[in-house]
């Protein structure tokens, strides 16, 4: 989900002004944050989280490319750990994750920290 948008950001980073990237990042972060507030399905929450994180990455791209790459790597590691935890626990909604604590407290702590 992130490789194609990030490649577009890398390609247009030198051609667009900083204010456009900041505006795009702000709008994406607001849409992602507000959209994910009232969701109960983990897929929708992760989709809105992805939209919000793309906004943060667009904002970071106007500052430094090295920090952008580091942020992308951290995002990929954290998202992969969350997805693997959700697959292992077979959780599809937030209510499903509440029963994960009784099955595996370690897995629940990993999901919480990720």
C-alpha positions as CSV (number, residue, x, y, z in Angstrom):
1,X,0.0,0.0,0.0
2,X,2.9,2.4,0.6
3,X,5.4,1.6,-2.2
4,X,3.4,3.1,-5.1
5,X,2.5,6.4,-3.2
6,X,6.0,6.7,-1.8
7,X,7.5,6.3,-5.3
8,X,5.2,9.1,-6.5
9,X,6.2,11.3,-3.6
10,X,9.9,10.6,-4.4
11,X,9.4,11.5,-8.1
12,X,7.5,14.7,-7.5
13,X,9.4,15.8,-4.4
14,X,11.7,18.2,-6.3
15,X,9.0,19.5,-8.7
16,X,6.4,20.6,-6.2
17,X,6.6,23.3,-3.6
18,X,6.9,22.6,0.1
19,X,3.6,24.3,0.8
20,X,1.8,21.8,-1.5
21,X,3.4,18.8,0.3
22,X,2.5,20.3,3.7
23,X,-1.1,20.9,2.6
24,X,-1.4,17.4,1.1
25,X,0.0,15.9,4.3
26,X,-2.3,17.9,6.6
27,X,-5.4,16.9,4.6
28,X,-4.4,13.3,4.4
29,X,-3.7,13.2,8.1
30,X,-7.0,14.8,9.0
31,X,-9.1,12.5,6.7
32,X,-7.3,9.4,8.0
33,X,-7.7,10.5,11.7
34,X,-11.3,11.5,11.5
35,X,-12.3,8.6,9.3
36,X,-10.8,6.0,11.7
37,X,-12.4,7.4,14.9
38,X,-15.7,5.6,14.8
39,X,-14.6,2.3,13.2
40,X,-14.9,-1.1,14.8
41,X,-13.5,-3.3,12.0
42,X,-9.7,-3.7,12.1
43,X,-9.4,-3.6,8.3
44,X,-11.1,-0.2,8.1
45,X,-9.0,1.1,11.1
46,X,-5.8,0.0,9.3
47,X,-6.9,1.6,6.0
48,X,-7.6,4.9,7.7
49,X,-4.3,4.6,9.6
50,X,-2.6,4.1,6.3
51,X,-4.1,7.2,4.9
52,X,-3.1,9.2,7.9
53,X,0.5,7.8,7.9
54,X,0.8,8.7,4.2
55,X,0.0,12.3,5.1
56,X,2.7,12.3,7.7
57,X,5.2,10.9,5.2
58,X,4.3,13.5,2.7
59,X,4.9,16.2,5.4
60,X,8.2,14.6,6.3
61,X,9.3,14.4,2.6
62,X,9.3,18.2,2.5
63,X,11.9,18.3,5.4
64,X,14.4,15.4,4.7
65,X,14.5,12.4,2.5
66,X,16.6,10.3,4.9
67,X,14.0,10.7,7.7
68,X,11.3,9.8,5.2
69,X,13.0,6.5,4.4
70,X,13.5,5.7,8.1
71,X,9.9,6.5,8.8
72,X,8.7,4.3,5.9
73,X,10.9,1.4,7.3
74,X,9.5,1.8,10.8
75,X,6.0,2.0,9.4
76,X,6.4,-1.2,7.4
77,X,7.9,-3.1,10.4
78,X,5.1,-2.0,12.7
79,X,2.3,-2.7,10.2
80,X,3.7,-6.1,9.5
81,X,3.7,-7.0,13.2
82,X,0.2,-5.7,13.6
83,X,-1.1,-7.7,10.6
84,X,0.7,-10.8,11.7
85,X,-0.8,-10.5,15.2
86,X,-4.3,-10.0,13.8
87,X,-3.9,-13.0,11.6
88,X,-2.6,-15.2,14.4
89,X,-5.4,-14.1,16.8
90,X,-8.0,-14.3,13.9
91,X,-9.4,-10.9,15.0
92,X,-11.7,-9.1,12.6
93,X,-13.2,-6.5,15.0
94,X,-12.1,-4.6,18.1
95,X,-14.4,-6.9,20.1
96,X,-12.5,-10.0,18.8
97,X,-9.2,-8.5,20.2
98,X,-10.7,-8.3,23.7
99,X,-10.8,-12.1,23.8
100,X,-7.1,-12.4,22.7
101,X,-5.9,-11.5,26.2
102,X,-7.2,-14.8,27.6
103,X,-5.6,-16.8,24.8
104,X,-2.2,-15.1,24.6
105,X,-1.3,-12.1,26.8
106,X,2.0,-11.7,25.0
107,X,0.3,-11.4,21.6
108,X,-2.1,-8.8,23.0
109,X,0.8,-6.7,24.4
110,X,2.6,-6.9,21.1
111,X,-0.5,-5.6,19.3
112,X,-0.9,-2.9,21.8
113,X,2.7,-1.7,21.5
114,X,2.6,-1.9,17.7
